[in-house]
Amino acid sequence: MATIKRFEEILAWQEAKRLAVMVYAATGRGMFAKDYGLKDQIQRAAVSVSSNIAEGFSRSGNKEFSNFLWIAKGSATEVQSQLHIAREIGYIDDGVFDGIYSCAEKCGVMIYKFIKTLRTSSVSGVKHLNI
């Protein structure tokens, strides 16, 4: 296990970035690209996942970082909810839905495991946490 020195090293952040890229690709095509409300909402939720992981990393202490991680996890679930709407109204097909939904689900699981790791760590400050 290595010490995390930069937020980019956090595997959950890497997956969250992938989620945002996938959402942007899906929302940039067809009718989805013209629906500014839903497109903006799902893009913001997707970007929020990686952003909250990064912002939490810069805070002092594991408890504060955990709070940001919970927000990130909630944003990943928000993406999943919005995907259902996008599929129902025909903006995305089942294949796109499944790919993005799975990525958001993986983000949520990774974030939750990270929260559990922070809770059980006796080390204060994620920059010194070995994971």
Secondary structure, DSSP 8 states (H G I E B T S, - for coil): --B--SGGG-HHHHHHHHHHHHHHHHHTSGGGGG-HHHHHHHHHHHHHHHHHHHHHHTSSSHHHHHHHHHHHHHHHHHHHHHHHHHHHTTSS-HHHHHHHHHHHHHHHHHHHHHHHHHHH--SSSGGG-B-
